[in-house]
Structures are given as structure tokens and as C-alpha cells.
Amino acid sequence: MRRAMSNLIASLDEEADQLIGAAPYERADGRAVYRAGHYGRGFATTFGQVALKILKFKGMKFATAVIERYKRR
């Protein structure tokens, strides 16, 4: 279960890096989007309810392809 959670979090971070065009704390010319923390969200799995930390951004709305929008049950 922990390995699955760490893989999910890693894929969310990787997707965020690709959307922004820079890794966390990395400086990039012309960068208009910045990370602005995270918020908690419940996610239903076959193993039960899991609490995830979904990233927030300044300058862009983050719609992840990993987790479908509104899929909470």
C-alpha cells in the first residue's frame, strides 16, 4: 500500500513538473506558474479511503490526468 501511494505521489509530482516546466525550487526564465502548497482530498481505492495531498498552483489550475476529477467515491 505504501509503495502504491509513493508511486501515485511521484506521478503527480512528475506531471506537475511537466506542466510548470520547472522542478520545485528551480528557477526558469519566463516562468509564469508557481507551486502554492497543497490541499487534502479523499480518494477511494480497492483497499479503502486514502487521503492525498493534491498540489495547488499560482497562475494555473491543476487538473491531473492521474486522478479523475470528482472521483471521490
MOLINTA-V468993 format. One record per helix or strand of 2 or more residues. SS is the DSSP state (hx for helix, st for strand). FROM is the first residue (numbers start at 1). LEN is the number of residues. If there is no record, write none. Layout:
# MOLINTA-V468993
SS&FROM&LEN / SS&FROM&LEN
This chain:
# MOLINTA-V468993
hx&2&19 / st&34&12 / st&48&11
